[in-house]
Amino acid sequence: MSESVRFIIITVPPTDVSARIDAARRAVAALTGSVSALAYPPHVTLRTGVRVPAAALPQFLDDFKRVVGEWRPFPVSTDGFLRTTYESESAVQWLIGYRIRKDEALSALNRRLLSYVPFRVSDRLDFRPHLTLAFEDLTMEAFFRAGRYMEKRPPEIPETFQWECDNVGLYRLEDGLWTPYVVFRQEPGKASAA
């Protein structure tokens, strides 16, 4: 095991929705040549990630499980396409994806997860939920080309998705893909502890 483990903290849609979103991501990748998003499962980032020293991993998992706690699964839905820029360490980057409706249940889960401060990798706490189709290796020209194409509402890139948030996952990078390390799940109808 390495000296530390980097985790992203995400929720993923169920298999059927993920397959449809993945088809949309692959259509955008074919159009733009941007493949960075394909290293991740279709997901919504719930809070900034963590980097945990290997020796602290068992305690971190126990502590984080308590923070995740129980919640009542709630609906998550896209709220149209998102085309924007963001600042990276080296330059302005381009991003295409879906806005995610920021309702109170999702915001409350974000706040609860952010209450766990140890090992946080970023001071960025602003929550702008989205689901990425292309980013990082997306050029400006490809960004605009994809935008014009998506405005036509092609069937391979649907504008709306809805599913139930019933999982919070810690994912880590393995062989170039972000894979589940631990996934906390809630059963439908389970009472909320929040």
ChimeraX attribute file (.defattr): number of C-alpha atoms within 10 A of each C-alpha:
attribute: neighborCount
match mode: 1-to-1
recipient: residues
	/A:1	6
	/A:2	7
	/A:3	9
	/A:4	14
	/A:5	16
	/A:6	18
	/A:7	24
	/A:8	22
	/A:9	22
	/A:10	21
	/A:11	23
	/A:12	21
	/A:13	21
	/A:14	14
	/A:15	10
	/A:16	10
	/A:17	15
	/A:18	17
	/A:19	14
	/A:20	16
	/A:21	24
	/A:22	19
	/A:23	16
	/A:24	20
	/A:25	24
	/A:26	21
	/A:27	17
	/A:28	25
	/A:29	21
	/A:30	11
	/A:31	14
	/A:32	20
	/A:33	15
	/A:34	21
	/A:35	18
	/A:36	17
	/A:37	24
	/A:38	19
	/A:39	14
	/A:40	16
	/A:41	21
	/A:42	24
	/A:43	19
	/A:44	22
	/A:45	21
	/A:46	24
	/A:47	23
	/A:48	20
	/A:49	19
	/A:50	20
	/A:51	18
	/A:52	20
	/A:53	14
	/A:54	14
	/A:55	12
	/A:56	12
	/A:57	14
	/A:58	10
	/A:59	10
	/A:60	17
	/A:61	14
	/A:62	10
	/A:63	13
	/A:64	15
	/A:65	16
	/A:66	11
	/A:67	15
	/A:68	21
	/A:69	17
	/A:70	18
	/A:71	22
	/A:72	18
	/A:73	21
	/A:74	16
	/A:75	14
	/A:76	20
	/A:77	19
	/A:78	20
	/A:79	16
	/A:80	15
	/A:81	22
	/A:82	18
	/A:83	19
	/A:84	12
	/A:85	14
	/A:86	11
	/A:87	9
	/A:88	10
	/A:89	6
	/A:90	6
	/A:91	8
	/A:92	11
	/A:93	17
	/A:94	22
	/A:95	21
	/A:96	24
	/A:97	22
	/A:98	22
	/A:99	21
	/A:100	22
	/A:101	17
	/A:102	17
	/A:103	12
	/A:104	10
	/A:105	16
	/A:106	20
	/A:107	16
	/A:108	14
	/A:109	19
	/A:110	20
	/A:111	15
	/A:112	16
	/A:113	20
	/A:114	17
	/A:115	12
	/A:116	16
	/A:117	10
	/A:118	12
	/A:119	15
	/A:120	17
	/A:121	15
	/A:122	11
	/A:123	8
	/A:124	9
	/A:125	11
	/A:126	9
	/A:127	15
	/A:128	14
	/A:129	20
	/A:130	22
	/A:131	20
	/A:132	25
	/A:133	29
	/A:134	27
	/A:135	23
	/A:136	15
	/A:137	16
	/A:138	20
	/A:139	17
	/A:140	15
	/A:141	11
	/A:142	19
	/A:143	22
	/A:144	15
	/A:145	13
	/A:146	19
	/A:147	16
	/A:148	11
	/A:149	13
	/A:150	17
	/A:151	10
	/A:152	9
	/A:153	11
	/A:154	12
	/A:155	9
	/A:156	15
	/A:157	21
	/A:158	15
	/A:159	18
	/A:160	14
	/A:161	17
	/A:162	13
	/A:163	17
	/A:164	16
	/A:165	23
	/A:166	22
	/A:167	18
	/A:168	22
	/A:169	22
	/A:170	21
	/A:171	23
	/A:172	20
	/A:173	16
	/A:174	11
	/A:175	8
	/A:176	11
	/A:177	15
	/A:178	17
	/A:179	18
	/A:180	17
	/A:181	13
	/A:182	15
	/A:183	17
	/A:184	14
	/A:185	17
	/A:186	18
	/A:187	12
	/A:188	13
	/A:189	10
	/A:190	11
	/A:191	12
	/A:192	11
	/A:193	9
	/A:194	11
